[in-house]
């Protein structure tokens, strides 16, 4: 099967695939076509008439779906892929927040973002939120955005700085000028958020950062309900001061009580679940069953490649696994048997596509419908025995497919992956920049510290109560016993 290159502006049609439209009815079209003209989906149907000169992509035996959307990825850390595979959340905090995070130069942030951006596209993730909390200076932020704009994907820079209080950097005129400058003329492939956490300090020092976000017209994304770090008090303070909005994205939200979920539901916010992260690092048990009970919208994210897989196929299957494992285990504890699981493959595919679009307020993304943005993924791999038979397309996406099966990716109507290969990616050059970053970090830390960092000793108790170096506030409430293995007593569905 040949894979001709797309000429600039050339229409593209995917022919004879199983189309997961992810529209309101979750229409599945067998033997379907998707026509892309300019940056939009022009038509979805069968045996479509197409303009002369349209590039045809054979989707026979494959699945066509909307581009996936990751709402929380620390892209700057991708330079250290796999380094912290055996970390806990505490060890992550110690390494980045307390000991070595400051060693990252602007060029290191650029290198990580460049790698992560191509990484996302290669896996069919067409929109990625760069939860960029390594922006110690505006120069770091410039480097982060430069890298994102060098790659033909769709990105949101969530501006953050773990080395300073959000009330400090968010109100810095230089930071605000940067945000205004880089937003101007950026187009709809680059968006912005503010990224910071709320510790629960009754003084609510984060108030100034929320006010800055409001003045800038930017949404806030925050790590909420993280064991040992953030809690219900932070949610209550946000709510009582009027800073919980439909645009707010709560990452993890894994150790909250019913009261907090009620506040999130009532204000229309959404939760970004990073199941691989929550299972392994210890933010709390992935809260999907609680979130569903309260009708809170869900999106998926992979968090950081320092530990985990950098694709949403892994996120979908681990989310299904965690939710179902919890359901079975709680039933067994009561002497019962689950015969029908609540969470289905179709739902996690929705979360990986439409869920992300909803979280970002992008009604033009997340589904394949005429007039929507042409972010399209074809899963097809004729060289793999895993590609057939194709019986349950949602189950195939969630449990069978992987990044190597992503055949074609379009972003804004532009082909960025074709025939299983990225288009226009100079990976040797990207590798060279990463080699330089790794060498810088190793030489700065020294070989002993570099090696020890991959399996660090647990630090003393002083840092466990509060990982944030920019505040002295501490609270025992983030360590309160939960009452059951899975959150607040009586919270299970």
DRENKEBA-700620 format. One record per residue (C-alpha): residue in three letters; x, y, z. Coordinates in steps of 0.5 Angstrom, whole numbers. Each point is the difference from the previous one (the first is absolute). Example, Ala and Ser with C-alpha at 12.3 -4.5 7.8 and 13.67 -1.06 7.14 Angstrom:
BEGIN
+------+-------+-------+-------+
| bami |    c1 |    c2 |    c3 |
+------+-------+-------+-------+
|  ala |    25 |    -9 |    16 |
|  ser |     2 |     7 |    -2 |
+------+-------+-------+-------+
//
This chain:
BEGIN
+------+-------+-------+-------+
| bami |    c1 |    c2 |    c3 |
+------+-------+-------+-------+
|  unk |     0 |     0 |     0 |
|  unk |     3 |     7 |    -2 |
|  unk |     0 |     6 |     4 |
|  unk |     0 |     6 |    -4 |
|  unk |     2 |     7 |     3 |
|  unk |    -5 |     5 |     1 |
|  unk |     1 |     6 |    -4 |
|  unk |    -2 |     6 |     4 |
|  unk |    -7 |     2 |     0 |
|  unk |    -2 |    -7 |    -3 |
|  unk |    -7 |    -3 |     2 |
|  unk |     1 |    -7 |     3 |
|  unk |    -5 |    -5 |     0 |
|  unk |     0 |    -7 |     5 |
|  unk |    -3 |    -5 |    -4 |
|  unk |    -4 |    -6 |     3 |
|  unk |     2 |     0 |     7 |
|  unk |    -4 |    -2 |     6 |
|  unk |    -1 |     8 |     2 |
|  unk |    -1 |     1 |     8 |
|  unk |    -4 |     7 |    -1 |
|  unk |     0 |     1 |     7 |
|  unk |    -6 |     5 |    -1 |
|  unk |    -6 |     0 |     5 |
|  unk |    -3 |    -6 |    -2 |
|  unk |     7 |    -4 |     0 |
|  unk |    -1 |    -2 |    -8 |
|  unk |     4 |    -5 |    -2 |
|  unk |     0 |     0 |    -8 |
|  unk |     3 |    -7 |    -3 |
|  unk |     3 |     1 |    -7 |
|  unk |     0 |     7 |     1 |
|  unk |     4 |     6 |    -3 |
|  unk |     2 |     7 |     3 |
|  unk |     2 |     6 |    -4 |
|  unk |     4 |     5 |     2 |
|  unk |     0 |     7 |    -4 |
|  unk |     5 |     5 |     3 |
|  unk |     0 |     0 |     7 |
|  unk |    -7 |    -3 |     1 |
|  unk |    -4 |    -7 |     0 |
|  unk |    -4 |     2 |    -7 |
|  unk |    -4 |    -7 |     0 |
|  unk |    -1 |    -7 |     4 |
|  unk |    -4 |    -5 |    -4 |
|  unk |     1 |    -6 |    -5 |
|  unk |     3 |     1 |    -7 |
|  unk |     1 |     7 |     1 |
|  unk |     1 |     4 |    -6 |
|  unk |     6 |     4 |     0 |
|  unk |     4 |     6 |    -3 |
|  unk |     4 |    -1 |    -6 |
|  unk |     7 |    -1 |     3 |
|  unk |    -2 |    -3 |     7 |
|  unk |     6 |    -4 |     3 |
|  unk |    -4 |    -7 |     1 |
|  unk |     2 |    -4 |     7 |
|  unk |    -2 |    -7 |     0 |
|  unk |    -3 |    -2 |     7 |
|  unk |    -2 |    -7 |    -2 |
|  unk |     0 |    -4 |     6 |
|  unk |     2 |     6 |     4 |
|  unk |    -3 |     5 |     5 |
|  unk |    -1 |     7 |    -1 |
|  unk |    -1 |     4 |     6 |
|  unk |     1 |     8 |     3 |
|  unk |     7 |     2 |     2 |
|  unk |     1 |    -2 |     7 |
|  unk |     0 |     6 |     5 |
|  unk |     5 |    -1 |     6 |
|  unk |    -2 |     5 |     6 |
|  unk |     6 |     0 |     4 |
|  unk |     7 |    -2 |    -2 |
|  unk |     7 |     3 |     3 |
|  unk |     3 |     0 |    -7 |
|  unk |     7 |     4 |     3 |
|  unk |     1 |    -7 |     4 |
|  unk |     0 |    -4 |    -6 |
|  unk |     8 |     1 |    -1 |
|  unk |     0 |    -5 |     6 |
|  unk |    -4 |    -5 |    -3 |
|  unk |    -1 |    -6 |     4 |
|  unk |     5 |     2 |     6 |
|  unk |    -5 |     0 |     5 |
|  unk |    -3 |    -7 |    -1 |
|  unk |     1 |    -2 |     7 |
|  unk |    -2 |     7 |     4 |
|  unk |    -5 |     2 |     4 |
|  unk |    -4 |     6 |     0 |
|  unk |     5 |     3 |     6 |
|  unk |     6 |    -2 |    -4 |
|  unk |    -3 |     4 |    -6 |
|  unk |    -1 |     6 |     4 |
|  unk |     7 |    -1 |     3 |
|  unk |     3 |     0 |    -6 |
|  unk |    -3 |     5 |    -4 |
|  unk |    -3 |     5 |     5 |
|  unk |     6 |     0 |     6 |
|  unk |     6 |    -3 |    -3 |
|  unk |     1 |     0 |    -8 |
|  unk |    -5 |     4 |    -4 |
|  unk |     3 |     6 |     0 |
|  unk |     6 |    -3 |    -4 |
|  unk |    -5 |     0 |    -6 |
|  unk |     3 |     6 |    -5 |
|  unk |    -5 |     3 |    -5 |
|  unk |     3 |    -5 |    -5 |
|  unk |    -1 |    -6 |     4 |
|  unk |    -8 |     2 |     0 |
|  unk |     0 |     1 |    -7 |
|  unk |     3 |    -7 |    -1 |
|  unk |    -5 |    -3 |     4 |
|  unk |    -6 |     3 |    -3 |
|  unk |     3 |    -1 |    -7 |
|  unk |     1 |    -7 |     1 |
|  unk |    -7 |    -1 |     4 |
|  unk |    -4 |     4 |    -6 |
|  unk |     3 |    -5 |    -5 |
|  unk |    -2 |    -6 |     5 |
|  unk |    -7 |     2 |     1 |
|  unk |    -1 |     1 |    -8 |
|  unk |     3 |    -7 |    -1 |
|  unk |    -5 |    -3 |     4 |
|  unk |    -6 |     4 |    -2 |
|  unk |    -1 |     5 |     5 |
|  unk |    -1 |     6 |    -4 |
|  unk |    -1 |     5 |     6 |
|  unk |     4 |     0 |     6 |
|  unk |     0 |     4 |     6 |
|  unk |     7 |     2 |     2 |
|  unk |    -1 |     0 |     8 |
|  unk |     7 |     4 |     0 |
|  unk |     2 |     1 |     7 |
|  unk |     7 |     1 |    -2 |
|  unk |     0 |     7 |    -2 |
|  unk |     5 |     3 |     5 |
|  unk |     1 |     6 |    -5 |
|  unk |    -4 |     4 |    -5 |
|  unk |     6 |    -3 |    -5 |
|  unk |    -2 |    -7 |     2 |
|  unk |    -7 |     2 |    -2 |
|  unk |     2 |     2 |    -7 |
|  unk |     4 |    -6 |    -1 |
|  unk |    -6 |    -4 |     2 |
|  unk |    -5 |     3 |    -5 |
|  unk |     6 |     1 |    -5 |
|  unk |     0 |    -8 |     0 |
|  unk |    -7 |    -1 |     0 |
|  unk |    -1 |     5 |    -6 |
|  unk |     6 |    -4 |    -4 |
|  unk |    -5 |    -6 |     0 |
|  unk |    -6 |    -1 |    -4 |
|  unk |    -5 |    -2 |     5 |
|  unk |    -5 |     3 |     5 |
|  unk |     3 |     3 |     7 |
|  unk |    -2 |     3 |     6 |
|  unk |     5 |     4 |     4 |
|  unk |    -2 |    -1 |     7 |
|  unk |     5 |     5 |     3 |
|  unk |     3 |    -2 |     7 |
|  unk |     6 |     1 |     5 |
|  unk |     1 |    -5 |     5 |
|  unk |     6 |     4 |     3 |
|  unk |    -5 |     6 |     2 |
|  unk |    -6 |     1 |     3 |
|  unk |    -6 |     1 |    -5 |
|  unk |    -2 |     7 |     3 |
|  unk |     7 |     2 |    -2 |
|  unk |     1 |    -2 |    -7 |
|  unk |    -7 |     1 |    -3 |
|  unk |     0 |     7 |     2 |
|  unk |     7 |     1 |    -3 |
|  unk |    -1 |     5 |    -5 |
|  unk |     6 |    -3 |    -4 |
|  unk |    -4 |    -7 |     0 |
|  unk |    -7 |     4 |    -2 |
|  unk |     4 |     4 |    -5 |
|  unk |     2 |    -7 |    -3 |
|  unk |    -7 |    -3 |     0 |
|  unk |    -3 |     6 |    -3 |
|  unk |     6 |     0 |    -6 |
|  unk |     0 |    -7 |    -1 |
|  unk |    -8 |    -1 |    -1 |
|  unk |     0 |     6 |    -5 |
|  unk |    -1 |    -3 |    -7 |
|  unk |     2 |    -7 |     3 |
|  unk |    -6 |    -3 |    -4 |
|  unk |    -4 |    -6 |     3 |
|  unk |     5 |    -5 |     0 |
|  unk |     3 |     3 |     6 |
|  unk |    -4 |     2 |     7 |
|  unk |     2 |     2 |     7 |
|  unk |    -2 |    -2 |     7 |
|  unk |     3 |     2 |     7 |
|  unk |     2 |    -6 |     4 |
|  unk |     1 |     0 |     7 |
|  unk |    -2 |    -4 |     6 |
|  unk |    -4 |     2 |     6 |
|  unk |     3 |    -2 |     7 |
|  unk |    -6 |     1 |     4 |
|  unk |     3 |     5 |     4 |
|  unk |    -6 |     4 |     4 |
|  unk |     4 |     7 |    -2 |
|  unk |    -1 |    -2 |    -8 |
|  unk |     6 |     3 |    -2 |
|  unk |    -2 |    -3 |    -7 |
|  unk |    -6 |     5 |    -1 |
|  unk |     5 |     5 |    -3 |
|  unk |     2 |    -5 |    -6 |
|  unk |    -8 |    -2 |    -1 |
|  unk |    -1 |     8 |    -1 |
|  unk |     6 |     0 |    -5 |
|  unk |    -3 |    -6 |    -4 |
|  unk |    -7 |     4 |     0 |
|  unk |     3 |     6 |    -2 |
|  unk |     4 |    -3 |    -6 |
|  unk |    -6 |    -4 |    -2 |
|  unk |     3 |    -7 |     1 |
|  unk |    -2 |    -6 |     3 |
|  unk |     3 |    -3 |     6 |
|  unk |     2 |    -8 |     1 |
|  unk |     2 |    -2 |     7 |
|  unk |     2 |    -7 |     3 |
|  unk |    -5 |    -1 |     5 |
|  unk |    -1 |    -5 |     5 |
|  unk |     7 |    -3 |     0 |
|  unk |     2 |    -4 |     6 |
|  unk |     5 |     4 |     4 |
|  unk |    -1 |     6 |    -4 |
|  unk |    -7 |     3 |    -1 |
|  unk |    -7 |    -1 |     3 |
|  unk |    -7 |     2 |     1 |
|  unk |     2 |     6 |     3 |
|  unk |     3 |     3 |    -6 |
|  unk |    -6 |    -2 |    -4 |
|  unk |    -5 |     4 |     5 |
|  unk |     5 |     6 |     0 |
|  unk |    -1 |     0 |    -8 |
|  unk |    -7 |    -1 |     1 |
|  unk |    -2 |     5 |     5 |
|  unk |     5 |     5 |    -4 |
|  unk |    -4 |    -1 |    -6 |
|  unk |     6 |    -3 |    -4 |
|  unk |    -3 |    -6 |    -2 |
|  unk |    -3 |     0 |    -7 |
|  unk |    -2 |    -4 |    -6 |
|  unk |     7 |     1 |    -3 |
|  unk |     4 |    -3 |     6 |
|  unk |     4 |    -6 |    -1 |
|  unk |     1 |    -4 |     7 |
|  unk |     5 |    -5 |    -1 |
|  unk |     0 |    -7 |     4 |
|  unk |    -5 |     2 |     5 |
|  unk |     1 |    -7 |     3 |
|  unk |     0 |     2 |     7 |
|  unk |    -6 |     4 |     1 |
|  unk |    -7 |    -1 |     4 |
|  unk |    -7 |     1 |    -3 |
|  unk |     0 |     7 |     2 |
|  unk |     5 |     2 |    -5 |
|  unk |    -3 |    -4 |    -5 |
|  unk |    -6 |     3 |     1 |
|  unk |     3 |     7 |    -1 |
|  unk |     4 |    -2 |    -6 |
|  unk |    -7 |    -3 |    -3 |
|  unk |    -4 |     6 |     2 |
|  unk |     5 |     5 |    -4 |
|  unk |     1 |    -4 |    -6 |
|  unk |     7 |    -2 |     0 |
|  unk |     4 |    -6 |    -2 |
|  unk |     5 |    -5 |     2 |
|  unk |     6 |    -2 |    -3 |
|  unk |     1 |    -8 |     2 |
|  unk |     7 |    -2 |    -1 |
|  unk |    -1 |    -7 |     2 |
|  unk |     7 |    -3 |    -1 |
|  unk |     3 |     6 |     4 |
|  unk |    -5 |    -1 |     6 |
|  unk |     1 |    -8 |     0 |
|  unk |     7 |     1 |     1 |
|  unk |     2 |     6 |     3 |
|  unk |    -5 |     1 |     5 |
|  unk |    -4 |     6 |    -1 |
|  unk |    -6 |    -5 |     2 |
|  unk |    -4 |    -5 |    -3 |
|  unk |    -3 |     2 |    -7 |
|  unk |    -6 |     3 |     1 |
|  unk |    -4 |    -1 |    -6 |
|  unk |    -6 |    -4 |     4 |
|  unk |    -1 |     6 |     4 |
|  unk |     0 |     5 |    -5 |
|  unk |    -5 |    -4 |    -4 |
|  unk |    -5 |     0 |     6 |
|  unk |     1 |     8 |     0 |
|  unk |    -1 |     1 |    -7 |
|  unk |     7 |     3 |    -1 |
|  unk |     3 |     0 |    -7 |
|  unk |     6 |    -4 |    -1 |
|  unk |     6 |     1 |    -4 |
|  unk |     6 |    -4 |     0 |
|  unk |     8 |     1 |     1 |
|  unk |     6 |    -3 |     0 |
|  unk |     4 |     5 |     5 |
|  unk |     7 |    -1 |    -1 |
|  unk |     5 |    -5 |    -4 |
|  unk |     5 |     0 |     6 |
|  unk |    -4 |    -6 |     2 |
|  unk |    -6 |    -2 |    -5 |
|  unk |    -2 |    -1 |    -7 |
|  unk |    -1 |     6 |    -4 |
|  unk |    -6 |    -2 |    -4 |
|  unk |    -8 |     0 |     1 |
|  unk |     0 |    -8 |    -2 |
|  unk |     3 |    -1 |     7 |
|  unk |    -4 |     5 |     3 |
|  unk |    -7 |    -3 |    -2 |
|  unk |     2 |    -7 |     2 |
|  unk |     3 |     1 |     7 |
|  unk |    -6 |     4 |     1 |
|  unk |    -5 |    -5 |    -2 |
|  unk |     5 |    -5 |     4 |
|  unk |     0 |     4 |     6 |
|  unk |    -8 |     2 |     1 |
|  unk |    -2 |    -8 |    -2 |
|  unk |     6 |    -2 |     5 |
|  unk |    -3 |     4 |     6 |
|  unk |    -7 |    -2 |    -2 |
|  unk |     1 |    -7 |     1 |
|  unk |     4 |     1 |     6 |
|  unk |    -5 |     3 |     4 |
|  unk |    -5 |    -5 |    -2 |
|  unk |     4 |    -5 |     2 |
|  unk |     1 |     3 |     7 |
|  unk |    -7 |     0 |     1 |
|  unk |    -1 |    -7 |    -3 |
|  unk |    -3 |     2 |    -6 |
|  unk |     2 |    -1 |    -8 |
|  unk |     0 |     5 |    -5 |
|  unk |    -4 |    -3 |    -6 |
|  unk |     0 |     7 |    -4 |
|  unk |     5 |     5 |     0 |
|  unk |    -2 |     7 |     0 |
|  unk |     6 |     3 |    -4 |
|  unk |     0 |    -2 |    -7 |
|  unk |     5 |     1 |    -6 |
|  unk |    -4 |     5 |    -3 |
|  unk |     0 |     5 |     5 |
|  unk |     8 |     0 |     1 |
|  unk |     0 |     1 |    -8 |
|  unk |    -4 |     6 |     1 |
|  unk |     4 |     3 |     6 |
|  unk |     6 |    -1 |    -4 |
|  unk |    -3 |     4 |    -6 |
|  unk |    -7 |     4 |     2 |
|  unk |     2 |     1 |     7 |
|  unk |     7 |     3 |    -1 |
|  unk |    -4 |     5 |    -5 |
|  unk |    -5 |     2 |     5 |
|  unk |     5 |     1 |     6 |
|  unk |     3 |     5 |    -5 |
|  unk |    -6 |     3 |    -2 |
|  unk |     1 |    -2 |    -7 |
|  unk |    -6 |    -2 |    -3 |
|  unk |     3 |     0 |    -7 |
|  unk |     4 |    -6 |     2 |
|  unk |    -1 |    -7 |     3 |
|  unk |    -5 |    -3 |    -6 |
|  unk |     0 |    -1 |    -7 |
|  unk |    -6 |     4 |    -2 |
|  unk |     0 |     5 |    -6 |
|  unk |     2 |     7 |     2 |
|  unk |     5 |    -3 |     5 |
|  unk |     7 |     1 |     0 |
|  unk |     4 |    -5 |    -4 |
|  unk |     4 |    -4 |     5 |
|  unk |    -1 |    -7 |    -2 |
|  unk |     4 |    -6 |     2 |
|  unk |     0 |    -7 |    -4 |
|  unk |     2 |    -6 |     4 |
|  unk |     2 |    -5 |    -6 |
|  unk |     5 |    -5 |     0 |
|  unk |     0 |    -6 |    -5 |
|  unk |     7 |    -2 |     3 |
|  unk |    -3 |    -2 |     6 |
|  unk |    -4 |    -6 |     2 |
|  unk |    -3 |     4 |     6 |
|  unk |    -4 |     4 |    -5 |
|  unk |    -5 |    -5 |    -2 |
|  unk |    -5 |    -2 |     1 |
|  unk |    -3 |     7 |     1 |
|  unk |    -7 |    -2 |     4 |
|  unk |    -1 |     5 |     5 |
|  unk |     3 |     7 |    -2 |
|  unk |     0 |     3 |     7 |
|  unk |     3 |    -6 |     3 |
|  unk |     5 |    -1 |    -5 |
|  unk |     3 |     8 |     1 |
|  unk |     0 |    -1 |     8 |
|  unk |     3 |    -7 |     0 |
|  unk |     3 |    -2 |    -6 |
|  unk |     3 |     6 |    -4 |
|  unk |     7 |     3 |     2 |
|  unk |     4 |     6 |    -3 |
|  unk |     3 |    -4 |    -5 |
|  unk |    -7 |    -2 |    -3 |
|  unk |    -1 |     8 |    -1 |
|  unk |     0 |     0 |    -8 |
|  unk |    -2 |     7 |    -2 |
|  unk |    -1 |     7 |     5 |
|  unk |    -2 |     6 |    -3 |
|  unk |     0 |     7 |     4 |
|  unk |    -4 |     6 |    -2 |
|  unk |    -1 |    -4 |    -7 |
|  unk |     8 |    -1 |    -1 |
|  unk |     3 |    -7 |     0 |
|  unk |     5 |    -1 |     6 |
|  unk |     1 |    -7 |     0 |
|  unk |    -1 |    -4 |    -7 |
|  unk |     1 |    -8 |    -1 |
|  unk |     2 |    -1 |     8 |
|  unk |     6 |     6 |    -1 |
|  unk |     0 |     7 |     2 |
|  unk |     0 |     5 |    -5 |
|  unk |     5 |     6 |     1 |
|  unk |     3 |    -3 |     6 |
|  unk |     8 |     1 |     0 |
|  unk |     0 |    -5 |     6 |
|  unk |     8 |    -1 |    -1 |
|  unk |     0 |     8 |     2 |
|  unk |    -5 |    -1 |     6 |
|  unk |     4 |    -6 |     2 |
|  unk |     7 |     5 |     0 |
|  unk |    -4 |     5 |     4 |
|  unk |    -2 |    -5 |     5 |
|  unk |     7 |    -3 |     1 |
|  unk |     3 |     7 |     2 |
|  unk |    -6 |     1 |     5 |
|  unk |     2 |    -7 |     3 |
|  unk |     7 |     1 |     0 |
|  unk |    -1 |     7 |     3 |
|  unk |    -4 |    -3 |     6 |
|  unk |     4 |    -6 |     1 |
|  unk |     6 |     5 |     1 |
|  unk |    -3 |     5 |     4 |
|  unk |    -3 |    -5 |     5 |
|  unk |     6 |    -5 |     0 |
|  unk |     0 |    -7 |    -2 |
|  unk |    -1 |    -2 |     7 |
|  unk |    -6 |     4 |     1 |
|  unk |    -2 |    -1 |    -7 |
|  unk |     0 |    -8 |     1 |
|  unk |    -3 |     1 |     7 |
|  unk |    -6 |     4 |    -3 |
|  unk |    -3 |    -6 |    -3 |
|  unk |    -1 |    -4 |     6 |
|  unk |     0 |     6 |     5 |
|  unk |     0 |    -1 |     8 |
|  unk |    -6 |     2 |     4 |
|  unk |     1 |     7 |     2 |
|  unk |    -1 |     2 |     8 |
|  unk |    -7 |     2 |     2 |
|  unk |     1 |     7 |    -1 |
|  unk |    -2 |     0 |    -7 |
|  unk |    -6 |    -5 |     0 |
|  unk |    -5 |     5 |     3 |
|  unk |     1 |     5 |    -6 |
|  unk |     4 |     0 |    -6 |
|  unk |    -1 |     7 |    -2 |
|  unk |     7 |     4 |     2 |
|  unk |    -4 |     6 |    -1 |
|  unk |    -4 |     0 |     6 |
|  unk |     1 |    -2 |     7 |
|  unk |    -8 |    -2 |     1 |
|  unk |    -1 |    -7 |     2 |
|  unk |    -6 |    -5 |     2 |
|  unk |    -1 |    -6 |     2 |
|  unk |    -7 |    -1 |    -3 |
|  unk |     4 |    -2 |    -7 |
|  unk |     2 |    -7 |     4 |
|  unk |    -7 |    -1 |     4 |
|  unk |    -2 |    -7 |    -1 |
|  unk |    -5 |    -1 |    -5 |
|  unk |    -5 |    -5 |     3 |
|  unk |     1 |    -5 |    -5 |
|  unk |     5 |    -2 |    -5 |
|  unk |    -4 |     4 |    -6 |
|  unk |    -1 |     7 |     3 |
|  unk |    -6 |     2 |     4 |
|  unk |    -4 |    -5 |     4 |
|  unk |    -7 |    -1 |    -4 |
|  unk |     3 |     3 |    -6 |
|  unk |     0 |    -6 |    -5 |
|  unk |    -5 |    -1 |    -5 |
+------+-------+-------+-------+
//
